[in-house]
Amino acid sequence: MQYGEIMRLPIYTFWALARNIDRLKAEQDLRLFAAMQNAMHPGDHVGEYVERMQADVGRIVEIEYSGSGFDRAGVERLKAMMVGNK
């Protein structure tokens, strides 16, 4: 947001946004703290931590492969061409 846009906000909206900034920073701090704890004291909780972080990130890209369009022989030919064996 630009300075002029911020100055035109109602005061209660401004302070609500300011509280959210603090909340988001606190969330980042808690994640960093959990990561440091897991690094310093590895154990059973590391897997849970990684699963929780992966759930928060979500699936960024999902690629669906159909069996009919994949040419395994063509891929092997391309690999051979990259190595220099034609």
C-alpha positions in Angstrom: 0.0 0.0 0.0 1.1 3.5 -0.7 1.4 6.1 2.0 -1.7 8.0 0.8 -3.8 4.9 0.8 -2.8 4.1 4.4 -3.6 7.6 5.5 -7.1 7.3 4.0 -7.9 4.2 6.0 -10.3 4.4 9.0 -8.2 4.3 12.2 -9.8 1.0 13.3 -8.8 -0.6 10.0 -5.3 0.6 10.3 -4.9 -0.9 13.8 -6.5 -4.1 12.7 -3.9 -4.4 9.9 -1.1 -3.5 12.4 -2.2 -6.3 14.7 -2.2 -8.7 11.8 1.4 -7.8 10.9 2.4 -8.7 14.5 0.4 -11.9 14.3 2.1 -13.0 11.1 5.6 -12.2 12.4 4.8 -14.2 15.6 3.7 -17.1 13.4 7.0 -16.9 11.5 8.9 -16.8 14.8 7.1 -19.8 16.1 7.9 -21.8 13.0 11.5 -20.8 13.2 11.6 -21.8 16.9 10.1 -25.2 16.1 12.6 -25.8 13.3 15.5 -24.9 15.6 14.1 -27.2 18.3 13.8 -30.1 15.8 17.4 -29.4 14.6 18.8 -29.3 18.1 16.9 -32.3 19.4 16.0 -34.6 16.6 13.6 -37.4 17.4 10.1 -38.6 16.7 8.7 -35.1 16.4 10.7 -34.2 13.3 8.4 -36.2 11.1 5.3 -34.6 12.6 6.9 -31.2 12.1 7.7 -31.9 8.5 4.2 -33.2 7.8 2.7 -30.1 9.4 4.8 -27.8 7.3 4.0 -29.7 4.1 0.3 -29.5 4.9 0.7 -25.7 5.4 2.5 -25.3 2.1 0.0 -27.6 0.3 0.5 -29.0 -3.1 2.0 -26.4 -5.4 1.9 -28.3 -8.7 0.2 -31.6 -9.5 1.1 -33.3 -12.7 -1.1 -36.0 -14.1 0.5 -38.5 -16.4 -1.6 -40.6 -18.8 -0.2 -43.9 -19.8 -1.0 -43.5 -23.5 1.2 -40.5 -24.2 4.5 -41.7 -22.6 7.1 -43.0 -25.0 9.7 -44.8 -23.0 11.7 -45.7 -26.1 11.8 -42.1 -27.1 13.1 -41.1 -23.7 15.9 -43.6 -23.9 16.8 -42.3 -27.4 17.0 -38.8 -26.0 19.1 -39.9 -23.1 21.5 -41.6 -25.6 21.7 -38.5 -27.7 22.6 -36.4 -24.7 25.4 -38.7 -23.8 26.6 -38.7 -27.4 25.7 -42.3 -28.3 23.4 -42.1 -31.4 
